[in-house]
């Protein structure tokens, strides 16, 4: 492509450029065939002030391509692809804007040992994943929840009411347990619940509430429902009969500034014996005394129910193993 120095560029009329921004900066010169081809290649790398400016520049560029007998097949294919992606993004943004705001309960579910299942089942894992998603989506929908996102082996949902999130989580575990999986595989999901007020954007929820919900889920085991203090407190007033919570203690969750108290949902028809959470437990908590009483903080054991006891005092060993 012939070099276009500053003096030559300055002599070109505005019509020799595909785009001129609001500050008068002229971009994508169209003064000859080589520069038109270069503009076609660089179009998607050019920052436009708005979609109207982009459309106008594209029209000028295509008119110049026609003048020089250039058939911009690749350019048009790329533009169509960009338009499709833009449309999909707009559709997702529109869907996100309808999600509930304020104090909500987030549910995250994740397939335990998905890599191991892929290794053992090979191509059949795709069918397993589709079946798991179908079961989880059914439980979310029936409990009046909304699916926020589904990526790889994870499912993210939101519920305006905490008790509805718990109902969905129980339905998920019951259906997963009742389902027969290929090669008698034990396909299990861990479910985490956390309540709070996340920030809603065009791409979904963001904020520490979302991060906490994800970490609570990751702490659990396959077949287990783990929840935070916030989620437990949000549903205490309307807790269905036959459901209790086992205090799992304080745990350090990756990336969170302070330890988080975790609880396990207990119900008679689901397993209740699980390995400890996949976290670093906190055996003591720091108590900072009022100014003047001491020069350094001291630690004290965190009180809780006796080992194997749920918050309602009954044994947590019940239920199907």
Protein Blocks (a to p, Z undefined) as FASTA:
>chain_A
ZZddfklmmmpcfklpfbdcfkopaehiakbmklmmmmmmmmmmpccfbfklmmmmmmmm
mmmmmmnopacfklmmmmmmmmmmmmmmmmmmmmmmmpcehjddddddddehklmmmmmn
mmmlmmmmmmmmmmmmmmmmmnopacfbdchjbccdddfbfklmmmmmmmmmmmmmmpcc
ehhiacddddddddddddddfkbcedjklmmmmmmmmmpcehiacddfklmmmmmmmgce
hiacddebjaddehiabdcdddddddfkbcfbdcdddbdddfbdcddddehjacbdcddd
dddddehiafkopafkgcjZZ
